[in-house]
Amino acid sequence: MKNGAKKPDLVVFNEETQQYDAALKPYGTSASAPAIKPLNTATWRNDGVIRVNKKIKSEFEEVKKQYEKLMEKFHDNDLVYNSKFNFEPNIGEIYHLYQGKNQETFLSIIEPEQCNFEHLGSFRLNSDKMWEKLDASN
């Protein structure tokens, strides 16, 4: 201010422009103007939290399913590779895994219908040297 006198609180005076600019403000400046109330963001926030939690849970379930499938593949490959076989398996061929009388597992080309041992599953060797477990319908 020019003379250093303080204006009353109800007077809107811009120190930089040295003008009265109450009409230019984006908010009410008089005592009779509507009260400025903070928005209630709790509903918006809760909705956001719920949506984010659902999305994260959904993604977690997908990752969990992928992990379970990967562990199943690992278990199958571990089971076949640690079984006994006296031949070199061919890629793309179907082999059958059995458990013998001495609880030892072995791989064979003999079909389950033609064998008396406990059939643990049928497997195909893919080009990555990974054993794929086949369904009973294959």
Secondary structure, DSSP 8 states (H G I E B T S, - for coil): --S-----TTS-EETTTTEE-GGGSSS--STTS--------HHHHHHHHHHHHHHHHHHHHHHHHHHHHHHHHHHHHHHHHTSB-SS---TT-EEEEEE-TTS-EEEESS-GGG--SEEEEEEEE-TTS-EEEE-TT-
